[in-house]
Amino acid sequence: MDIILIQDVDNLGAKNEVVKVRNGYARNFLIPRQLAVECNSSNKAQLEERLKQVRKKEEKMLAEINSVIAKLKEAPLKLGAKTGTSGKIFGSVTSLQISRAIREQRGYEIDRRKISIADEVKEIGTYKAVIEFGAGQSTEVEFEVVGE
């Protein structure tokens, strides 16, 4: 029997997937627990419509991510830090400070957990950080640490 999964089912398939299972498993387990529906013409049409909406949403999200990436790459971010006489920073620059700088200078709210800095920032200079947006999208952002 062919069924359309409504939710992810372990060892069977993912949501919105058409799967062939035995009749008893579908009628006694999957359908009563609302994990799947029978694969008939009306349910297939609903599935196609759901998949079309998911694709539209993903395209919109990718376009938005690309516009954010373009805005972030325009110019390096400026981060102020307290420094000693030799140009060394008291402490170090963290992803939280980069997140705040992006919010203040570019107007985008980016979670600090999505930002990773390649090496420790302990001196004044220009550095790079990587921002992971998900869906295979990431960008490298330059930031400049200046003394306050």
C-alpha positions in Angstrom: 0.0 0.0 0.0 1.3 3.5 -0.9 1.0 6.1 1.8 2.1 9.8 2.2 3.9 10.5 5.5 2.6 13.5 7.4 5.5 13.4 10.0 9.0 11.9 10.0 8.9 8.2 10.9 12.0 6.5 12.1 13.3 3.7 9.7 10.6 4.6 7.2 10.9 8.0 5.7 10.7 11.8 6.1 7.7 14.1 6.1 5.9 14.6 2.7 7.4 11.4 1.3 5.5 8.7 -0.5 6.4 5.2 0.9 5.2 1.7 0.2 4.3 -0.3 3.3 2.3 -3.3 4.2 -1.5 -2.9 4.5 -1.7 -3.8 8.2 1.1 -1.5 9.2 -0.6 1.4 7.4 -4.2 0.7 8.6 -3.4 -0.3 12.2 -0.4 1.9 13.1 0.4 4.8 10.8 -3.0 6.1 9.8 -4.7 5.9 13.3 -1.7 7.7 14.9 -2.0 10.4 12.1 1.6 9.7 10.9 0.4 9.1 7.4 -2.5 9.3 4.9 -3.5 7.0 2.1 -1.9 7.9 -1.3 -5.0 8.7 -3.4 -5.5 11.4 -6.0 -6.8 14.1 -3.7 -4.0 13.5 -1.1 -1.4 13.6 -3.9 -2.7 17.0 -5.0 -2.5 18.3 -1.5 1.1 16.9 -1.2 2.1 18.7 -4.5 0.6 22.0 -3.2 2.5 21.6 0.1 5.7 20.9 -1.7 5.2 24.0 -3.9 4.6 26.2 -0.9 7.8 24.8 0.8 9.8 25.6 -2.3 8.5 29.1 -2.5 9.3 29.7 1.2 12.8 28.3 0.7 13.4 30.5 -2.4 12.2 33.6 -0.4 14.5 32.7 2.5 17.5 32.2 0.2 16.9 35.6 -1.5 16.7 37.2 1.9 19.9 35.5 3.1 21.7 36.6 -0.1 20.7 40.2 0.5 22.0 40.1 4.1 25.3 38.6 2.8 25.7 41.4 0.3 25.0 44.0 3.0 27.5 42.4 5.4 30.3 42.3 2.7 30.0 46.0 1.9 32.6 47.2 4.4 34.4 45.8 7.4 32.7 46.2 10.8 34.3 48.4 13.4 34.7 47.0 16.9 36.0 49.2 19.7 38.1 47.6 22.5 40.0 48.9 25.4 43.8 48.5 24.7 47.0 48.9 26.5 50.0 51.0 25.3 51.4 48.2 23.1 48.1 47.7 21.2 47.1 44.6 23.0 43.4 44.2 23.9 42.3 43.7 27.5 40.5 40.4 27.1 39.5 39.3 23.6 36.8 40.0 21.0 33.9 37.4 21.1 31.1 36.5 18.8 28.7 38.4 21.1 30.5 41.6 20.3 30.5 40.9 16.6 26.7 40.2 16.8 26.1 43.5 18.6 28.3 45.3 16.0 26.2 43.8 13.1 23.0 44.8 14.8 24.2 48.4 15.4 26.1 49.0 12.2 24.1 47.0 9.6 20.7 46.6 11.3 20.5 42.8 11.2 19.9 40.6 14.2 22.3 37.5 13.9 22.5 35.0 16.7 26.0 34.9 18.3 26.0 31.1 18.1 26.1 31.3 14.3 29.3 33.4 14.3 32.7 31.7 14.6 36.0 33.5 14.7 39.0 31.6 13.2 41.7 32.8 15.6 41.8 34.6 18.9 41.6 38.3 18.6 44.0 39.8 21.1 45.5 42.8 19.2 44.3 45.7 17.2 43.9 44.9 13.5 41.6 43.3 10.8 40.2 39.8 11.3 37.6 37.5 9.7 34.7 35.7 11.1 32.4 33.1 9.5 28.6 33.4 9.8 26.5 30.2 9.2 23.0 31.0 8.0 21.9 27.4 7.6 20.7 25.7 4.4 24.3 25.5 3.3 24.7 29.3 3.2 27.6 30.9 5.0 29.7 34.0 4.5 33.0 35.4 5.7 32.8 38.9 7.3 35.7 41.2 7.9 35.9 43.2 11.1 38.4 45.7 12.3 39.3 46.1 16.0 40.2 49.7 16.9 41.3 51.1 20.2 38.9 53.1 22.3 
